[in-house]
Amino acid sequence: MSRIDPEVVCLRDRPDLIPRVFAPELDAVWPEFMRQDRTAMLYYGEAAFEHYADCAFAALEDDKVVGRAFAIPFAFGIEDRRTLPDAGWDEVIRWGHEDRILGRPPTTMSALEIALLPKARAPGSSLAMLNALKRCARTKGFGELYAPVRPNQKHLTPQTPMSAYLEQRREDGQLGDSWLRTHLGIGGEIVKLAPCSMTIVGTLAEWSQWTGVPFEQSGEIEIPGALVPVVVSAEHGYAVYVEPNVWIRHRT
């Protein structure tokens, strides 16, 4: 029997789904440490999210929420925004937040997240979510959708620089990473790296709480789910994770 892709609905039309989109089961798709990025609250905070609900989607199977997709509009090509930011995910949230506060009209949109429960991860499901974001951008009159993409398999080789990771190919010549292949397979193009796309800072005690790993010595430490090692300064009592992403552009 062929699988039916999930129904994708906009949260502006179904605000009743918002609590279910942020249910613990879906939050747990991401490692705990990734939910500690302070910048995220400019978008995900309860007071802020309402402003972006028309760029947010839920995936439904039998009326059960099994996934979510979020994006943020922002102004691009103005003043000092002539190139996509090296600080990727964090910076595009700051840009979108600033534009909203100042009343600056957006000129494009960036995806922020596509997440699916493990039981809903079948061929076509993530693509349905990505296509919903592309349609949303097109409806708003934007000619493209950008995305600071977090490659799916990069966490398996945290010591590999992202630039070298992008050189990895399958026997058929396609990129080795499945999520990057999905983006490129529907016409996306790699624009540049975002070397410091997400920055998460915490005390050693906080990092131990987030990961269950002791942070006792200075240096680099690899933790499950992280794309690169966490840098630890035991002398100063903190650790920092700086995640690289890959900027991709989709024509809408």
N, C-alpha and C positions, 0 to 999 in steps of 0.2 A: 504494500500500500504506500503510495507517495505521501510525503509529509506536507502538511499545509503550513505555510509561513504564519507567524503570529499576526494578529490584528494590531496595527500601530495607530494610536489615537493621540491627538494633541491635548495637553493638560489644560490649555485655555478652555477647551470645550468640555473637558471632564475634570474639573477641579476636585471632585470627590475622590479621584484616584491619587491625589498628591500624597496623602499619608501612606498609602500602600506602596508608592514608588520609593519612599524613604524608609520602608520597613527594614528591620535588622537583617532579614534574610538577604535582601538585595545589597545593603551596605556591606555585608560580609563577603561579597564578591571580591572586594579589594582588601589587601593586607591592612591590618590596623594602623600601621605607621603611615600609610598613604592618606589616611583620613585626618591627619594632624597638620595639614598645610593651612597656615593662618589666612592666606590669601583667599582660600576657597569660600570663606564666609561672606565675601563681597558678592558672591553669586548664590551660594547654597543656603545662606542665612534666611530665616523665615521671612523677615521684612523685605529682603532683596528678591527672593525667588519669584514672588508674585509678578514682578515686572518682566520676567523672562519666560512666563508660562507658555507664551505662544511659540517659543523656540524649544519647548520641552515635550517629550513624548513618552508614553507608556506602551509596552508590548503586552498584549493580552492573549491568553490561551484559555478558552472556556471561562472567560471573565475573570481569570486570575492573572495578576500582574507578574510577568516573568522577566521583564527587562525594562530598561529606561535609556533614553538618549537625550542629551542636553547640548545646547549651543548658546552662543552669545553674540549679538550684533555689536559691531564696533566701527569706528571711522578709520579708514586706511587711506594712505596716499596723501595725507595732510601734514603740514609742518614737519615735525621730526619723525613721522611714521611713514617713511618711504620704503622701508624694508620690514619684513616680518621679524618680530623680536627674538633675540637669542634666548630671552627668558620665557619663551613659548607660552605654556599653559598659564603660568602665574601672571605674566605681563598682559596677555590678551584679556584676562579677567579684569585686571586693573584698568586697562584701556576702556573696556566696555562699561565698567562702573563709572569711570570719570566722565565718559560721554553722556551717560544717563543723568548724572548729577548736574552737568553743565547744560543739558539740553542740546547737545551736539548731535546732528543727524548721523546715523550709521551709514556706511557705504558698502558693508559686506558683513560676513558672519563667520564665526569659527566654531567648529564642533568642540565640545569639552569632554564628553564621556559617552560611550556606548557600553552598556553592561547587561549581561544576560545571566540568569540562573543556570547552573550547570545542566539541569534537565532540559533547558530550552536551547542549548547550544548545538544546533544542527545546521547543516549547509543551507544558506539562504537567510537564516534568522538575523545575523548581524548585518547582512547586506540590506535587508528590509529596513532596519533601523537607520542605516547610513543613507539610504535612498529617501527616507522620510525627511532627514535633515537637508538633503539637497533640494527636495521639493519645497521645503519651507523657505530656503534661501531664494529660490526662484520666484516664489509667490511674493516675497518681499521686494522683488525687483533687483536682487543682487545677481551679478553675473558669475559669481564663484562662491564656493564654500571652502574655507581653509580648515585644516585640522593638525594640531600638534600630536602626532600619532605615537602611541606607546607600543612598540613592537611586542608581539605576543611571546616570542621565544627568547628575547634578549636576556631575561632573568636567568637563563640556563648558563650563560657565559658572561658573568658580571665583570670580569677583567678585560673583556674585549672592548676596545673603543668603539663607539657607535659608527664612526667612519669605516672601520674595518668590518663591522657587522654588516653594513650595507653592501660590502663586496662579496659576501657569501651567496653562492648560487646553487640551485639544484642542477641535476644533470640536464634538464631541459632549458637551462639558462635563466629561469625565473628566480626572483629573490627567494632566499631561503625562509624568510619569515612569513607566516601564513596571513597575518593581519595586514602587513604591507602589500602582499600579493592581492588581497581583496581590494584594497584601495586602488592599486594600479590596474587591476583587472577591469574596473568600470571607468577607466579614463583618468584617474588621478595621476598627478605628476609630483615627484619629489622636488621641492624648491630649495631647501637648505636644512641643516641641522639646527636644533634648538638645544645647545649644550647645557644650559641651566634652566630647563623648562619648569621644573618643580623643585623648590627648596624647602626642606623640612628640618627644623632645628629643635633640639630638645636637650634636657639634662640627661646625664647617664642613667639616672633612675627612671626617667620617662621612657627612654629608649628600651630599657629592660622590661618595663611594663608593657610597651607596645609589641615587643617581639618575643619575650620570654628568653632572651639571650643576655648573658652577663656582659656588661661593657666596663671592663676593668683596666685595659691597657690602651695606650695611645697607638694610633696607626689605622689601618683599614680593616674593616670587618665585613664579611659577606653575610647577608641575612636572606631568608627565604622571600622570594617575590620582588627583591630589589634588582634593578637593572644594572646598577654599579655598586661598588662597596660603600658603606657608610664610613665617614672619616671621624675618628674618635680623638678627642683631646682629654685624656684622663686628668692631666695637670690642671686644666681649666674647667673640668666638670661638664663638658657638653659634647655632643656629637651632631654631625650635619650630613644630610643626604641631599645630593644635587643630582637630579635625574635628567638625563638627556632624552629628547624626543626627536621626531622627524617631521618637519613641516611638509604637508602635502596640500596641493591645490586641486580642487575639483571644479570644472566648468559646470554650470547649472543649465 
